[in-house]
């Protein structure tokens, strides 16, 4: 089976498995670009920016956590709130 056939089959299987079409299109774009050895442009929208900020906040909380005296239950409850 050729690389192109494998790629098509993989994307088709993902679609059949219920992966949203938007994700399939993005995956196809990334495969095309990487096959041409080009730079993949990062998507940027409000939802991604919010997730990025949430990850940054989570890392800051993790770095500030007192592993010796901190309460893990309280820490994880706080992490689940955002």
Secondary structure, DSSP 4 states (H G I P E B T S, - for coil): --HHHHHHHHHHHHHHTT--HHHHHHHHHHHHHHHTT-PPPPP--HHHHHHHHHHHHHHHHHHH--TTT--HHHHHHHHTT-
